[in-house]
Amino acid sequence: MAIISQEEAKKILEKVLTFSKADEMSVSLSGGRTSNIRYALNSVSSGGEADNMSLLITAGIGKRMGSATVNEFNDKAIERTVRRAEEIARLAPENPEYMPMIGPQTYLETPMYADTTAQMDAATRAQVAFDSVDACEQKNLSAAGFLQDTTGFSAIANSKGLFGYNKATSVDFSVTVRTADSTGSGYVNRDFNDISKLKTRAVTGIAMQKALASTNARTLEPGKYTVILEPTAMGTLLQSMMSGMDARLADEGRSFLSRKGGGTRLGEKLIDERITIYSDPMNPEAPSEPFASEGRNRTGSFLGGGVVGDGRPQEKLTWFENGVVKNMSYSRFWAAQKGVKAVPPPTGFIMAGGNQSLADLIKSTDKGILVTRLWYVRMVDPKTLLQTGLTRDGTFYIENGQIKFPVKNFRFNESAVIVLNNVEALGTPMRVNGNLIPPVKARDFTFTSLSDAI
């Protein structure tokens, strides 16, 4: 398996730096094992495992930068790649927003690694698939699912003395269940760092229940409805909002955080006072990598070619507190222009919720629609966060606190900012794609047309 210890990684990175003739150099080393099993029509269709480890070398000559990658680790191959990065740097134009590399940093030891996941084998993956398929076959349902587990590491260093190391594991599971006549569909997804937390048969049972309940869907007219967005659906809307916390976009008038007439909405109340969103790399349920990086997966490892980032430490940070914009992310260049601290973007986020279950939210609803997930979502207007997409795999009408019947899917046009201003209740958060997100009950959600897809 292509995962090495902190000491081994540091030895390789220090060796790379000894070959440097550039003004400055940064190096990242990453690798790991990623494995998967896929099944459809209640039969396994594929499975695989891949190991990889690679170096990304970036040379700085003046304000010119050049990068090269290699997956050989003998001295000759490393030196050749260093020379290549330096050659590219000499040919590159000067970067007008160049910032010198940073020096040594202190990083958190985040709880991203679980030995149970690192020890997974083909038999374990087969059991996960069996538990899902067997449950469906007993009810004459058809399952299509995918499990991927990753064990990886990333290490960074530069000629200014910086060094960081992180290792992590992750497990992602999703399954779609269809009825025999293909008129009902249910979906569920789960992700963890620790495979022991994944209860495949129980999770598949949720998708089975939705599939059986969603047959013979009725038609409702498009319009504005009270909705209960399950965490998977709410997470889709929130992802675009949290990835748009960049201060430069706001300062330049290109963001939902831009203020009319100039400036940003930092310090202003933007959403409902019940909404608090923060990031915390040390959260035991949804930890994230300790240093800022781009182009990496949630394990902190970019298994295809190194971790790209400037190495700033990640720390606990509140982005929205009681609806007020408390922080925005700043690149080092833009922070220098504004005279503020350079804050890296969040690598994961946590939205505080309540203590109500999904069932409690349903019971409290006179009339509304339960949405399992959103699909094929596209941005319409980044300045308002208006997005469009479709509901899918279990959409239900609620009346007098009960699910009355399934409804045909809708196309929606809606903004996360509007949804979070129309909040009526929040449920208990659960992990979705590395984040913690509650189910959200909100009024006046805009459905614009119908969709015949199930």
BELDA-V193223 format. One record per helix or strand of 2 or more residues. SS is the DSSP state (H for helix, E for strand). FROM is the first residue (numbers start at 1). TO is the last residue. If there is no record, write none. Layout:
SS|FROM|TO / SS|FROM|TO
//
This chain:
H|6|18 / E|24|40 / E|43|61 / E|64|70 / H|75|91 / H|115|118 / H|122|137 / E|142|158 / E|163|178 / E|185|192 / H|195|197 / H|200|213 / E|223|229 / H|231|242 / H|247|251 / E|277|279 / E|317|321 / E|324|325 / H|332|338 / E|350|351 / H|358|363 / E|367|381 / E|386|399 / E|402|407 / E|409|415 / H|416|421 / E|423|427 / E|430|432 / E|435|437 / E|440|451
//
